[in-house]
């Protein structure tokens, strides 16, 4: 994980919620099965970050439901564009984002800062 990952995951209240972002969880019988953060950027752009589904619950459509909810929430708060970064080794995630209409952009064209793990940058205009 890079420095930003460590900061966010170490203190999401400060680095997500107090910055105007939101955190979404899928919880079943007291167990968190999935999560995703929506972080404000500039000019009505938002970053989708830290999206994950517990290994034991992948392939059940939870990621699709979570991403759909996050996109609808972004629209409700007036987002005009969603940005994300991921890794090409996470092909199920890349396919999921593509199925929602996210388009790959060059890293230098992205509003997001590259890191060692992320080599795929995607955007969705709302």
N, C-alpha and C positions, 0 to 999 in steps of 0.2 A: 504494500500500500504506500501511496505517496503521502506527503505532509498534509495535504488537504483532506485526504481520506481519514487520516489519523485524527485530525482536528474535528471533523464532522462526527465521526463515529464515537470519539471520546467524549464529546459534549454536544449532542444534537440540540439540546435546549438553547444553547448560546449560538451555535453556528448554523442552525436551520430555523428554529421557531422565532428567536429574537431578531433574526434578519428578515422576517416576513415570509419565510417558507412554511411548508406544511409537510407532515410525515403521515403516511398512510400505511396501515397494517391490516393484514388478514389474520384474524385470531379465531381459533376453533377450540372450544373447551379449555380456554386458558393458555393455549399454546400458540405462539406466533408462527405462522406458516409462510408469511411473505411480508415484504416491506418495500416502500419506495418513498423518496423525498422529492419535493417540488421546490426548487430554489429560484428566487427572483434574480434576474440578470438586469440588463438595461433595456430601455425602450420597449417594454411589454414583452420581452423575451424571458423565458423561464427554462431552467435546466431540470431535466429528469435525472435523478441520481440515486445511487445505492439501491437500485431495484434488484430484488432477489426473492427466490422462492426456495423454501427448505428442500433439500435434495430428495427426501422421502415423499414429497408431494408434487414434484415436477411431473409434467405430462397430464395434469388433470384440469388444465384451463385456468388455473389460479393466476398465472402471470398475465394472461389475456384479460381476465376480469379486472385485475389490479390496474393494468395499463389503461384500459378503457375508462375506469373511474378517474384516474389521474388526469387523463386528457379532458374529460368532461369538467373536472374541477378547474383546470387551467382555463378553459373557455369561460367558465363562470366568473373568474376573477379578471377577465379581460386580456388574457394572453393572446398575442398575435403570432408567436412562434415558440416552438419547443425545441430544445437542443439537448443532445446527449452524446456521451462518448462511451465506447465499449471496446472490447477486444475481438479481433477476428477469430480467435479460438472459441468464442462463445457463439457459435453458429445458431443455436436455437434462439438466443436473444436477438441476434441480427435479423433472423427470419421473422420473429415476432414484430420487431419494430418496423420492418419493411411491410409487413401485412397491414399495418396501420397507416401506411403512406409516408413513413419517414424516408427521406432521401439521403444518400451518402454525400458528404461535402468534403472538400480538401481540408486538412487540419488548419492550414493558414487562413481559410475562409470562415472557420468556426469561431464563435464567440467564446469557446471554452479553451482552457489552457491544456496543452498536451501533457501526458505523463508517460512513464515507462510502460504501463500496462495497456493504455488506450491507443489503438491504432485505427479505429473506426469512429468517425464523427458523423452524426446524422442530425437532420433537422426536419421539422414538420411545420408548415405554415398553416395556421388555423383560420 
